[in-house]
Amino acid sequence: MADYREAPLAGRPKTLDPNEYFNLSPERRRADEARAALRANLKRQYQLQLNNPHRNELIEDPALTRWVYARANPYPHFRATKKTSLLGAMFGVVPLFVLYYIFKTDRDNKEEKIKAGTLKRKFSLSS
C-alpha cells in the first residue's frame, strides 16, 4: 500500500485510504456490519426464490432491472467530464488525424520518387 500512486484522472479509492481503512470508529463498524447483514439477507432471499423447485413466476431483481436499463439507455444519464472528453478525443478524433498524416506523407514521398524517377515499381498485372 505504500507504493500505491494515484492515477492522474482518478482519485484514491476509499479502501486504499489509510484513514478510512484503519481508523474506523465503532459506530462506522456497526453501520458496515448492519449493511453487510442486510445485503446477506437480501442475497439469501433471492437465492431461495431462484432455487425454489416449485417456482412458477418470474423473479424480479430491482438492481438487475436498473442495471439493464442503464446499460441500454446510457445517453440520458451521460455527463461530459474531463475524462470522457479526453477519451472521446483520443479514440474519436486523434486516429483520424494520425491516419491522414500517415497516408498523406506516404503519398507525397511516393510522388516525389516518381517525379525524381527513383521509384522501383514491381511488375503487376492487377494494378
Contacts in CASP RR format, 6 or more apart in sequence:
PFRMAT RR
TARGET T0000
AUTHOR 0000-0000-0000
METHOD contacts of the structure
MODEL  1
MADYREAPLAGRPKTLDPNEYFNLSPERRRADEARAALRANLKRQYQLQL
NNPHRNELIEDPALTRWVYARANPYPHFRATKKTSLLGAMFGVVPLFVLY
YIFKTDRDNKEEKIKAGTLKRKFSLSS
1 16 0 8 1.000
1 18 0 8 1.000
4 12 0 8 1.000
4 16 0 8 1.000
6 12 0 8 1.000
9 82 0 8 1.000
9 83 0 8 1.000
9 86 0 8 1.000
10 83 0 8 1.000
14 20 0 8 1.000
14 21 0 8 1.000
15 21 0 8 1.000
24 32 0 8 1.000
46 59 0 8 1.000
46 61 0 8 1.000
49 55 0 8 1.000
49 59 0 8 1.000
50 59 0 8 1.000
70 77 0 8 1.000
78 84 0 8 1.000
110 119 0 8 1.000
113 119 0 8 1.000
END
